[in-house]
Amino acid sequence: MSVKKRKFVTLSIGEVARRTDLKVSAVRFYEDEGLIQAVRSAGGNRRFMRSEIRKVSFISVAQRLGFTLSEIRSELEKLPDDRAPNKKDWEKISRSFRDVLNQRIAMIERLRDRLDGCIGCGCLSLEKCKLYNKDDWAANSGVGPRWVIDDRRAAK
């Protein structure tokens, strides 16, 4: 007995949502934002190429990693419009995001290590604490959480 393979040329918005574990409204939003593309059927329904599933999944993961829609859009614009993206196309995006992710990982590790040190040291001394900012002297060296972001202490 032969098994017929079901080949979808396009998918409905509901199928894309189901396959990517997102709500239909999220898929619609991504299309409205120009992050993915759909064609319209004769009845006016959105139809998506299967390759859009990978884009939707990429968008979802990238958002969870803290990338903005603008950053995601910038990367997706590097993908070809005339064909489904291949492995080399996706590797280009991966390289772009890898540097940013490595920087974020380093920052998170610095924060984690400092928190472990503060909680675990038991000194209870605001005079000896590395993160204590007595008399707000760090304000003279700039704004923001510099000690966590760039790992440099403000000069006393």
N, C-alpha and C positions, 0 to 999 in steps of 0.2 A: 504494500500500500504506500502510495507516495504522500508525503506531507507537503501541503502547500504552505509556502512562507508568505506571511502577510507583510507586504512592503508598503509603508506609508511614505508618500512623497511629501506630504505636509501633515501637520498636526493642528488640532484645534487648540484654542487657548486653554480649555479645560484639561486637555491631555498634557500640554506643557506644564501647567500648574501641578497636576498630579505627579508627573515624572520628576519634577524638581522639588516637590514637597513645599510649594508656596501656594498662596491664595491667588485666585484669578486676578484679583485687584492688583497684586504685586506685579504680575506679568504684564498687565495692562499699563501700569505705571512705568515699568521699564521701557515698554514700547513708546509711550507718550514722551518719555525723556530722551528717546532716540538711542537707547542703549542696545535694543534689539529691533529686528525688522519683521514685519508680517506683510503678507499679501492678503487681498480681500477675495473671497470666493464670489461666485456669481450672485449668491444670496446676501453678500455684504459681511459675511463672517470673517474674522481674522483666521488666517492659516499661517503656520510657522514651519519653516524648514527644520528638519531634525537637528541641524547644526546649531540652531538657536538654543537648544537645551544646554549645550556646553557653555554657551555665553551666559545664560541665566544662572547656571550653577556657579560659574566664575564670579558673577556679580554678587551673588548671595554670600559666597565665601569671603570675597574681598571686603564686603561691607562688615561682616563679622570680625574681620581683622582690623577694622578701623579706617579703611580707605574711603574717601569721599566719592560721591557719584561723579564729580568732576574728574578726579584722578582715574577712576574706573573708565569713564568715557574716553579719556585721553589714551588709555592703553587699548581699549577696544577699537579705536579709530585706526590702529596700526594693523588690524586684521583685514584680509581681503573682502571686498564686497561681492566679487564675481564668483566665489566658490566657497566651499566649506573650509574653515581654517585647518591646516595640517599641524603635525607635531612641531615643525620648525617655527611656524607662526606663533604657537603657544609658548615655545621656549623663549622667544623674544620678550614676551610679556613677563614670563617668569623671571628672567634676568633683571628686568626693570624693577619688579616688586621685591626681589631678593634683597637688594641693598637697603631699601626702606625697612623691610621686615627685620633685617639684622640689626639696624640701628634701634628699632623699637624693642627688640629682645634685649639688647645690651642695657637700654634704659630701664626696662622692667627688672632685669637682674640686679642692677645697682640699687634700685628702690627696695627690692626684696632683701638684699644683703644688709642694707642700712636698717631696715625694719627689724630684721633678725638681730642685728647688733644692739639696737636700742632696747628691744624687748628682752633680749637674753643677757645683756651685760649686767643688769641689776645694780648699776652704780647709783641710780636715782639722784644723780648730781647734775644740775643744770650748768654747773661751772665746767665740767669735764665733757659733757655730751658733744659729740661731733656735729650734731644737727641743731643744737640750740643756738639761737641768734640773739645773744644778750644785747640789750639796748638797741636792737634793730640795726646793728652795724652793717649788715649785708646790704641794706638799702643804698648805701653809698656806691655800691658796685654795679647797680643795675636792677632790673625788675624781673619778676618771674621766678619759677622754681629751678634756678640754675644748678643747684647742687645735685638735683636728680637728673635733669635733662642733659647737661654737658659734663657732669662729674668734676666740676671745678668749684672749689670753695671760694667765696668772696674774700678778698684780701682784707685783713683787719686794719 
